[in-house]
Amino acid sequence: DHVTYSNLIAENDDTKLDREDCRERFINHMALKRTVEIRDQLVRFLRRFGQVTDMDTATPEERSASIRKCVTAGFFFNVAKLNNDGRYYTLRGGTKGRVLVTPNQGSVFHSRGKASQYIIFSETQDGARGGMELLSVSSIDARWLRELAPHYWQ
């Protein structure tokens, strides 16, 4: 999901989507406008935490990994692991332990992603069948957790 958001911003840079274009694609124009305003901040984070110094020359794989690594640096506490039962549970839970989380069916991760051992999420809502439903989900490399937030995982 996070990489899809970035791709949408890049498309907007190339063709400047107007209100009508956004309406046809089911995109909130005001949200897109606000996102573009803060994109420079994201680029600074990518350069700081990622291996890519110039996003224009990055391969799609490098770009995707850098975006996901950046999101991991900011949301390292929102990580879930695939359990033996085929469902995701947070690594750290509240008073009752780990929490069941489910990627939303409208998520790109749910519809196009393949099962990943670890995922990171940045938005949640109460799930219809209990647990939490995840709206913005991306797969991550487990090694990034210790690299980016060693103080949290000790």
Disulfide bonds with the S-S distance in Angstrom:
none
